[in-house]
Amino acid sequence: MYNNSKRLIILDADGTTIDAYNAIDKTFSRHGMEIGDEERFQKRRRLFKYLGGLKEFPSNLKKQIGKQSRKQLIATLTEVYREEAKLYPGIADLVRSLIAAPDIAVGLVTRNMTNEPEETLRLLFRRHDIDLDALDFFAHIPLHLEKMQEFRAIRERLDINPARAYIAGDEHKDYLAAIGSGMHPFMVSYGFESYKRLIKKFLVPEEIISRSPEELCGRVRHAMGLTDNA
């Protein structure tokens, strides 16, 4: 039925592999704004992630009004990502192991909001000794498009059995996109959505949620048949 016997894993960028919260926090502080603590950040709906909570909202909104202000904010976010942002602990080693495994196809699907996101992530990952050209694919999804179609397109293009295909993401929409494309989700609760929000509001099974980057790395290594020192 499928010509390709490889396993597939699609990695999300912001909040799953990349510590996006700290990058956003640094960006806001350089423009005299506050994003709020991480716990409150995780509880907000996506639209309000970049406007702060009730405490920060009025001041932040004033400073983000106007096309030029938003451009400057994105320019700073781009600079922070390219020069300072970090992958979560253990993620770089995991990605290198996945790339080196001959029977695994691995790549990134992201909605990263920086300027020229592919170049931004290329520079970020290069600082962690990872060449994005070594991945099997890289896709940037505009905000108005659904990830599910991209997930399915990647799997079909590579001709991989959905039973051997996985997604790693940090938002409930990643979970729904994985299920909708017939793939298995690895979910994390240290990114854009908290453990409580995922299980209580969106009914994501707690058994598939990793509460730390180290836990995610262990789950992925076990599922993909990688040894601890692979």
ChimeraX attribute file (.defattr): number of C-alpha atoms within 10 A of each C-alpha:
attribute: neighborCount
match mode: 1-to-1
recipient: residues
	/A:1	6
	/A:2	11
	/A:3	9
	/A:4	11
	/A:5	13
	/A:6	18
	/A:7	20
	/A:8	26
	/A:9	24
	/A:10	26
	/A:11	20
	/A:12	21
	/A:13	21
	/A:14	21
	/A:15	21
	/A:16	26
	/A:17	26
	/A:18	23
	/A:19	20
	/A:20	21
	/A:21	21
	/A:22	18
	/A:23	20
	/A:24	22
	/A:25	18
	/A:26	20
	/A:27	23
	/A:28	21
	/A:29	11
	/A:30	12
	/A:31	15
	/A:32	10
	/A:33	20
	/A:34	22
	/A:35	25
	/A:36	19
	/A:37	12
	/A:38	16
	/A:39	12
	/A:40	14
	/A:41	22
	/A:42	21
	/A:43	18
	/A:44	18
	/A:45	11
	/A:46	13
	/A:47	8
	/A:48	14
	/A:49	18
	/A:50	20
	/A:51	24
	/A:52	23
	/A:53	19
	/A:54	10
	/A:55	11
	/A:56	14
	/A:57	17
	/A:58	12
	/A:59	15
	/A:60	20
	/A:61	14
	/A:62	11
	/A:63	15
	/A:64	18
	/A:65	10
	/A:66	10
	/A:67	8
	/A:68	10
	/A:69	14
	/A:70	13
	/A:71	13
	/A:72	13
	/A:73	19
	/A:74	17
	/A:75	15
	/A:76	21
	/A:77	23
	/A:78	25
	/A:79	17
	/A:80	20
	/A:81	26
	/A:82	21
	/A:83	12
	/A:84	13
	/A:85	23
	/A:86	21
	/A:87	20
	/A:88	17
	/A:89	15
	/A:90	15
	/A:91	19
	/A:92	19
	/A:93	16
	/A:94	22
	/A:95	18
	/A:96	17
	/A:97	18
	/A:98	23
	/A:99	20
	/A:100	15
	/A:101	16
	/A:102	10
	/A:103	15
	/A:104	19
	/A:105	21
	/A:106	23
	/A:107	22
	/A:108	20
	/A:109	22
	/A:110	21
	/A:111	17
	/A:112	20
	/A:113	16
	/A:114	20
	/A:115	15
	/A:116	11
	/A:117	18
	/A:118	16
	/A:119	14
	/A:120	21
	/A:121	23
	/A:122	15
	/A:123	18
	/A:124	23
	/A:125	20
	/A:126	13
	/A:127	16
	/A:128	14
	/A:129	12
	/A:130	18
	/A:131	16
	/A:132	20
	/A:133	10
	/A:134	12
	/A:135	17
	/A:136	16
	/A:137	15
	/A:138	17
	/A:139	16
	/A:140	16
	/A:141	15
	/A:142	12
	/A:143	11
	/A:144	7
	/A:145	10
	/A:146	13
	/A:147	24
	/A:148	19
	/A:149	13
	/A:150	17
	/A:151	23
	/A:152	18
	/A:153	13
	/A:154	19
	/A:155	23
	/A:156	13
	/A:157	8
	/A:158	18
	/A:159	15
	/A:160	20
	/A:161	19
	/A:162	17
	/A:163	11
	/A:164	18
	/A:165	24
	/A:166	25
	/A:167	24
	/A:168	25
	/A:169	29
	/A:170	27
	/A:171	24
	/A:172	20
	/A:173	14
	/A:174	21
	/A:175	24
	/A:176	17
	/A:177	22
	/A:178	25
	/A:179	15
	/A:180	15
	/A:181	19
	/A:182	19
	/A:183	25
	/A:184	20
	/A:185	23
	/A:186	24
	/A:187	27
	/A:188	28
	/A:189	25
	/A:190	22
	/A:191	25
	/A:192	25
	/A:193	23
	/A:194	22
	/A:195	21
	/A:196	15
	/A:197	17
	/A:198	22
	/A:199	16
	/A:200	12
	/A:201	10
	/A:202	14
	/A:203	11
	/A:204	20
	/A:205	12
	/A:206	16
	/A:207	9
	/A:208	15
	/A:209	23
	/A:210	20
	/A:211	16
	/A:212	15
	/A:213	20
	/A:214	14
	/A:215	14
	/A:216	24
	/A:217	20
	/A:218	17
	/A:219	16
	/A:220	17
	/A:221	18
	/A:222	12
	/A:223	12
	/A:224	19
	/A:225	13
	/A:226	15
	/A:227	10
	/A:228	11
	/A:229	8
	/A:230	13
